[in-house]
């Protein structure tokens, strides 16, 4: 009976696991671009027809890519949504598990890397816009290296990773608003 009240040892992830932030990063920057620009119909069908399974599917792909054992509880933290973005386009969005705060502050990134400290700027959301004139647009709202802020990035069909500057607070509505502003600048020809 007294064993119940004893302090239990902390559970540690399996030796062959990677942090959830790394899996999220792998999905956002390596796995999803392949689907967005190469297998969009499959991505759309999967995310709209089975959004719960789709989140877990992409997490499993990230684990498989790193040859680590997936964790069922972690797989449940990836959520797909779909809807209408504007008059001519629809969206698919993947919400990642909320990453722990990140701020390099006064740290020396070179020393951190040499010491083996893992530095992952994890994503909060991946947004895929489709429809309209047939173009695909893929944006990521992720962590910034300083002050706990965010950045907006756009991945292009050729694999280019474009930094679009500081992002909004990590909420889906704020991210949508920022992307609409980016679109307005891009479509006006002044950006």
C-alpha positions in Angstrom: 0.0 0.0 0.0 2.8 2.5 0.8 4.3 1.9 -2.6 1.5 3.9 -4.1 2.7 7.0 -2.3 6.3 6.6 -3.2 7.8 9.1 -5.6 7.7 7.5 -9.1 10.7 7.8 -11.3 10.3 10.3 -14.1 9.5 8.7 -17.4 12.0 9.3 -20.1 11.5 9.1 -23.8 12.9 6.0 -25.4 16.6 6.2 -26.2 15.9 6.2 -29.9 13.4 9.1 -29.9 13.7 12.7 -31.0 12.1 15.8 -29.4 8.6 16.6 -30.6 9.9 20.0 -31.8 12.3 18.2 -34.2 9.5 16.0 -35.6 7.4 19.1 -36.1 10.3 20.8 -37.9 10.8 17.8 -40.1 7.2 17.7 -41.1 7.0 21.5 -41.8 10.2 21.9 -43.8 10.9 18.5 -45.4 7.8 16.3 -45.5 4.9 18.6 -46.2 6.6 20.5 -49.1 6.8 17.2 -51.0 3.1 16.7 -50.6 2.1 20.3 -51.2 4.0 20.6 -54.5 4.1 16.9 -55.6 1.1 15.1 -54.2 -1.5 17.7 -53.4 -4.6 15.8 -54.3 -3.5 13.0 -51.9 -2.7 15.5 -49.2 -6.1 17.3 -49.6 -8.1 14.1 -49.6 -6.3 12.8 -46.5 -6.6 16.0 -44.5 -10.2 16.8 -45.4 -11.6 13.2 -45.2 -9.6 12.0 -42.1 -8.1 15.0 -40.4 -7.3 13.1 -37.1 -5.5 10.3 -39.0 -3.7 12.8 -41.2 -2.1 14.5 -38.3 -0.8 11.2 -37.0 0.2 10.0 -40.4 2.6 13.0 -40.9 4.1 12.5 -37.4 4.7 8.8 -38.2 6.4 9.8 -41.5 8.7 12.1 -39.4 9.5 9.3 -37.0 10.2 6.9 -39.9 12.5 9.4 -41.5 14.6 9.6 -38.4 14.2 5.8 -37.8 12.7 6.3 -34.3 9.8 4.7 -32.6 6.7 6.9 -32.7 4.9 7.8 -29.5 1.1 7.4 -29.6 0.4 10.3 -27.3 2.6 12.6 -29.3 0.9 11.6 -32.5 -2.4 12.9 -31.1 -1.0 16.4 -30.9 -1.0 17.1 -34.6 -4.3 18.6 -35.8 -5.4 19.4 -39.4 -8.1 21.9 -40.3 -9.6 23.0 -43.6 -11.9 25.8 -44.8 -12.3 28.8 -46.9 -9.5 31.4 -46.8 -11.0 34.1 -49.2 -13.3 34.4 -52.2 -11.2 32.2 -54.4 -9.0 30.0 -52.2 -9.4 27.3 -49.6 -6.9 26.3 -46.9 -5.4 23.3 -45.2 -3.6 24.0 -41.9 -1.6 21.8 -39.7 -1.4 22.9 -36.0 1.7 21.5 -34.3 2.1 20.7 -30.6 2.9 24.0 -28.8 6.7 24.1 -28.5 8.5 25.2 -25.3 9.6 28.8 -25.3 12.8 29.5 -27.3 15.1 32.5 -26.8 18.8 32.5 -27.6 19.1 35.8 -25.7 22.7 36.3 -24.8 23.7 32.7 -25.7 26.4 32.0 -28.2 24.9 29.7 -30.9 28.4 28.4 -31.9 29.2 27.3 -28.3 25.7 25.7 -28.0 26.2 23.8 -31.2 29.7 22.7 -30.2 28.3 21.4 -26.9 25.7 19.3 -28.7 22.8 21.4 -27.4 19.8 20.9 -29.8 18.5 24.1 -31.2 15.2 23.7 -33.0 13.0 26.6 -34.1 9.7 24.6 -34.1 6.7 25.5 -36.2 3.3 26.5 -34.7 1.3 26.2 -38.0 1.7 25.1 -41.6 -0.8 26.8 -44.0 -1.5 25.6 -47.5 -3.6 27.9 -49.8 -5.0 26.4 -52.9 -7.6 27.2 -55.6 -7.9 30.6 -57.3 -5.5 30.7 -60.2 -4.2 27.2 -59.5 -1.1 28.3 -57.6 -0.1 26.7 -54.4 1.1 28.8 -51.5 2.7 27.2 -48.4 3.4 29.3 -45.3 4.9 28.4 -41.9 4.6 30.3 -38.7 7.5 29.2 -36.5 9.6 30.3 -33.5 12.1 33.1 -33.9 15.5 32.8 -32.3 15.1 35.8 -30.0 12.6 37.3 -27.6 10.2 34.4 -27.9 8.8 35.8 -31.1 7.7 34.2 -34.3 8.7 34.3 -38.0 6.7 33.8 -41.2 8.3 31.7 -43.9 7.1 30.7 -47.3 8.3 27.6 -49.0 8.2 27.7 -52.8 7.7 24.9 -55.3 11.4 24.6 -56.0 12.2 24.1 -52.3 13.3 27.7 -51.6 12.7 28.7 -48.0 11.9 32.4 -47.8 11.9 34.4 -44.6 9.1 36.9 -44.7 10.0 38.6 -41.4 8.6 38.7 -37.9 5.4 37.0 -37.3 2.3 37.6 -35.2 1.6 36.0 -31.8 1.1 32.2 -32.4 -2.6 32.1 -33.0 -4.3 30.9 -36.2 -6.4 34.0 -36.6 -3.3 36.3 -36.3 -1.4 34.0 -38.7 -4.2 34.2 -41.3 -4.3 38.1 -40.9 -0.5 38.3 -41.5 -0.7 36.1 -44.6 -3.6 38.3 -46.0 -1.3 41.3 -45.5 1.5 39.5 -47.3 -0.8 38.6 -50.1 -2.0 42.2 -50.4 1.6 43.5 -50.7 2.6 40.7 -53.1 -0.5 41.2 -55.3 -0.1 45.0 -55.4 3.3 44.7 -57.1 5.0 46.8 -54.4 6.7 43.8 -52.7 
